[in-house]
C-alpha cells in the first residue's frame, strides 16, 4: 500500500514539463543553461531592464556637438568640419577602439563618435625590441614565445609591461589616429579605459608637432567635477536639463594641455593624478539620440497588465532615464516624481604636512557631486542666443578663434574649414605649426597652474609646482558613516557617493598606482555616528524641481516633517520615484537614516525599493546589489538593511549587466558575448519581447507542474483505493492491470500534459506561488473525494445486481478474476482519463486542452480502450486483463449502466473543479474588499 500511495514516477513526471519548455524556448531562439529558472520565471514579481540597447535601439545616433569656448555655450554643430580642431582630435582619439583586420572593435558609442570624424585608426603590433625598451630593463636575452616573454631578462620585462599597463601606458603598443589623406598621425600614448564606477575614460595624445594633450569623455556629472569652474557655462544646467528631458544622451568632453609636463612624469601618473594635475577644461558636449525599440512600449504594457512591476536600471543621466521611462510607460506621464540623490557635501582638506595638504585639497574635488558648480544664472553670450525657446538651432553659431601667439595660419596653409569659416590644419596635421589648435585654445584662456598655486597662491612651478609633486603625496580622503561590512563602504565610495562629516572613523586611501581608481579601505575604530548626505526633491509634470529636502544633515524638526510627508505621498501613490546610483549607495550603506530628533528615524530604503521605477547612473555593482535587495538580500549586509524578498528578473545586453544577470532569479541576456556567460537564459533575438516569451513559458510550465502533481497524486489515490477495496474481497489486481494503468495510462498522460503551450497573452492573474497552496489542495482533495465516491458507487451497483454473490479469495491474494475486480478496474481506467481532462485546464496561463494534439489523441485512444475493455469479452480481455465474461452478474445491461455511471462521474468531476475555482475567486474578492476597507479607514484616520 505504501509503495502504491507514493508514486516513484513523481519526480520524473514533474521534470517533463520543464524539459518540454526548454525545447519550446529553443525553437524561439532562447537558450537555457539553468533549467530551474524556468519555473521561477513564472513567479516573477518585478523585472528590471537596462536602457541602452535593451529598451532602446542598439546603436546611438549622433545629433551633434555643442562646443564650449571660454565658458560659453554655442549652437549644436552636426557637421564635424565646423568644429574646432581640438574637439575633432578629442572625438577621434578618446576611445578604447582597436582595429581587427578591416573592422573596428570596441564600444558602439565610441565607434559612432569616431566614425563621425572620418579619421582612420592604425594599430602598431608589439615586438620583442619594444618589450626590451620598457623601463630600461636589460632583457637582451628575452624572446617572444607563445605570446609571452621567456629567456634571460624575461621576468623583468614582464614586470615592466605590467607596471606600464597599471599606469595606462605601454610603450610597446601604440594606437594612431589619422585624418583623411594625412601623412602623419596623432599617437595615443596613454589610455585609461572607460570605468563604470568613475563614469569616464581618459587618454593622453601626442600630436605630430610634439604637443601633448589630455582628453576626457564621460558623464556630465563626472567631467564637471574635474574641470576648471571657469570653463563651465552659467547656463550649463539649463541646457543639460533640456537635452535630457528630450531623452537625449549627453556626454561631456574635456581637454587639457600637458605639453609642459615632462613625459617621463606624465607616463607614471595614475588616472586620478592625471585628471587633477593637468588642469582640464570643459570644451563641449556630445549629444546622441537613442530611440525606443518599436516593441518596447507594447512589451512594458503587457508585463504591467500581467501584474509584473517594471523597472529601468541604467547608467545614463537621471533626467534622460526619466524621459525614456515616460515614453515606454514605466513611469506615468501625469504624476510628479520623487528624485533621490546624494546630497552636495564638500569635504574639508586633511591636515598633514603642507605639500600633501595642498594636493589633498585638489583631490578632494573628486568627491564633489555634479550639482556643486557655478550658479546657473544666465549671462548674455557674445553671439545671439544659441538655444531659442523653440529648440536647438540647426546651424552653428559663429565663433572666433582665441587670439594666440603660438601659431597663425593663412587660408593657403589650411586644408579644411574651421569654426566661423576660418581655415585650420584639420586635414593634414603633418604641417608643422608649433602648437595644435587645442593648445592654442587652452592658452588663450586661463593658464593651467599647479595645485600648490591654487591653494597657497604661489606662482606656477616655483621650485615645487606641478612637476615637483610626488604621486605618493596625493591622497583622497573620504569620510563616511561606517557599515557592518567593508564591502558596502567600498561600494559607496567606488561609485562616487559623497559622504557626510564623521566624528569617528576616517577612511583614507592613497590613490592607487595600479589603475587610478578611488578605493576605500576600512581604518581602525568603531562605528561612526555621522549621517550620510542624501537629497530628496520633487520633479513636477512640467519638469521643474519644486521641493528639495536633505536627509541625514542637521535639518531639525522641519526637515523631519518634510521627509515624512514626501515618504507618505510616495507610499500612497501620489509620487513616483527615481533614484541615482549615488543615492542608492547611500541608502544601502545606511538603510535607516536618522533625522533630528534622533528617535524619529524614517526608513527610506524600504519605500524606495517598493516604489522606485527608475534607477539611473547605476554602476555594475549597484545593479547587482539592487537585484539582491529586491530579492533575498545581500550576504553580509547590516541586520537592519531591508530587502523585499521578491522574485526579480533582469534583462540586459552588455558586459556591465553581468552581475545583475547572475544575481537575479531570472536573467535574460540579449547579447551572445560577455553577458551570455553569466545569464541563465540568452535570447538570440535582441528584443525585450523575449521577456514576454520567458514569463509566459514560466507560468505555463509552473501550472503544468502543478497539474501534473495533482494528476499523479490522484492517480496514486485511485490505484491505492482500488487495491484496498480488492484486499477486502481477498482479491488483487493482475500484473497486466498494473502495467496498463501505470505505463499506458498514467505515464503517457503525465508526459503529454506538459506539451500544452502557453497562451498567446499574459493573464492579469498571477500563478499560485507553491504547490501546497490552498486552491490546489482544495481542488486535489475534492477530486479525491469524487474518486472514492464513484468507486464505491460502482460496487454498490454491482451488489444491487440480481444473483450477486460476494467473492471471497484465499489469504495469499492470488485471485484476480472476479466481478469486483472487473468493475473497479474499468472505473479506475475511466477515472484516469477524467482526471487528465479536469486537471489539464488551460485558463489562464495555458492554451486550451484541444490545442495539445498529442494529449487529445492519447485521451481519445484511451477512451476507446476503456470502451473496448467494458463491452468486449475477447481473449485479450479475458486472459490478459483478467476480466469476467458477460454471462454472470456483469452482463451487458449492467455494463451500460456502468458506462452511464462513468459519464456522470466525468460531469461531476468537472463541476466540482469549477466550483472550487469559483469558491477561490469568491474568497479572493472578499479578502480584497476587506483590505480595501482597511486602507480606507487608515486613510481617514490620517
ABEGO torsion letter per residue (X at the ends): XAAAABBAAAAAAAAAAAAAAAAAAAAAGBBBABAAAAAAAAABABBBBBABGAABBABBBBAEBBBBBGGBBBBBBABAAABBAAAAAAAAABBABBBBEABBBEBAAAAAAAAAAGBBBBBBBBBAAAAAABGGBBAAABBBBGGBBBEBGAAAAAAAAAAAAAAGBBAABBBBBBBBGBABBBBBABBBBBBAAAGBBBBBBBBAAGBBBBBBBEBAAAAAAABBAAABBAAAAAAAAAAAAAGBBBBBBBBBBAAABBAAAAAABBAAAAAAAAGBBBAEBBBBBBBBBAAAAAAAAAAAAAGBBBBBBBABBAAAAAAAAAAAGABBAABBBBBBBBBBBBBBBBBBBAAAAAAAAAAAAAABBAABBBBABBBBBABBBABBAAEBBABBBBBBBBBBAABBBBAAABABBBBGGBBBBAABAABBAEBBAAAAAAAABBBBBBAAAAAAGBBBGBGABAAABBAAABBBBBBBBBBABAAAAAAAAAAGBBBBBBABBBBBBBBBAAAGBBBBBBBBEBBBABBBBBBBBBBBAAGBBABBBBBGBBAEAAAAAAAAAAAAAAAAGABBBBBBAAAAAAAAABABBBBOBAABBBBAAAAAAAABABBBGBBAAAAAAAAAAABAEBBGBBAABBBAGBBBBBBBABAAAAAAAAABABBBBABABAAAAABABBBABBBAAAAAAAAAAAAAAAAAAAAAAAAAAAAAAAAAAAAAAAAAAGBBBBAAAAAAAAAAAAAAAAAAAAABBBBABBBABBBBABAABAAAAAAAAAAAAAAAAAAAAAAAAAAABBGBBBBBBBAAGABABBAAAAAAAAAAAAAAAAAAAAAABAOAABBBAAABAAAAAAAAAAAAAAAAAAABBBAAAAAAAGBBBAABABBAAAAAAAAAAAAAAAAAAAAAAAAAAAAAAAAAAAAAAAAAAAAAAAAAAX
